[in-house]
Amino acid sequence: MQKIDAHLHVDLQGFDTDRLIDYMNAHDIEKCWLLTWEEKDPPISNLYQNLPPEEVFKAHDKHPERIVPFYAPDPKTQNLEEAVQMHVNKGLQGCGELKVTHKWEDQVIGNYLRVIDKHKLPLLFHMEEPRMHYVPKTSTVLEKMLDKLMNGALNGITKYYLSLFSRKTRLLKDHLASHMQPFPGYLYDFANLEARIRQFPDLKFIGHGPHFWNNISDKPPEVLFHDKGPIEQFGVIDKLLETYPNFYCDISGKSGFNALNRDPAKAKRFLEKHHAKILFGTDNTGLHFEDLIRSFKLPQAHMKKIFFENAASLTDE
């Protein structure tokens, strides 16, 4: 079966261009969308890795039949229109990954969407909620350990209990307080996302990320970074996919894998219902997305949509 991986990066997790092509060959992936990440003033520098368009287009020049180039310039880019036009002239096929600390309601995002819409580029974006983030100030063993415990170990559980322990015992309280910084979130407000989807009906929006996929359920988590357990009722992303012809989703990353793995019966219903709006992708994770999708035993026509046809329909490739 033909496959397009709609979410890959070059120079992330050790994937240089050669390894990227080897990975695609090993998994029978015909093409991939190769995405950038650009934010000029990230509020927490150690959460950010610049993935520039130059490397995407180098990979595309080397393998034009395999690489579909995407680029999401920072919304605050001066002469944004000219920057996008220059890359369209090089063969740009989409805008992504837009992963910036803005809200959908921001004026700069409205201008950004007008430019992307004008060039008829699909937009792949990442959503994360605001939170307090532990930022190490030195490279000591304690700092490294606290960085891990506060920022991801056991899917947020260690942060919850370590913070609770600190508040009750006052041990590490001052240390933690001096190292916590507010992270403003990435494009996390669903109400204003929906308003933008309505405002730009010809622009194809493609959602992705932890906050996006936690909302496969109508009860997003209070503690966990990636929610777990049964899904009682579908949440807002089900409504958006059902309501708006220009809204899609990308299953890549730990968040997408977890959302489809936490409640297999509900995940199968979700895939069957939205098979014409879901894009296969992996996001350099090494997780077994293809095996997971195949485990649901969907009709062959539905799998063709998810693995290839939906992504192919959104670009000129």
Secondary structure, DSSP 8 states (H G I E B T S, - for coil): ---EEEEE-SSBTTB-HHHHHHHHHHTT--EEEE--B--SS-SSGGG---B-HHHHHHHHHH-TTTEEEB----TT-TTHHHHHHHHHHHT--BEEEE--S--TTSHHHHHHHHHHHHTT--EEEE-B--EEEE--SS--HHHHHHHHHHTTGGGGHHHHHHHHHHHHH-TTHHHHHHHEEEE--BS--HHHHHHHHHH-TTS-EEEESHHHHHTTBSS--SS-SS--S--SSB-HHHHHHHH-TTEEEE--HHHHHHHHHS-HHHHHHHHHHTTTTEE---TT----HHHHHHHT---HHHHHIIIIIHHHHTS--
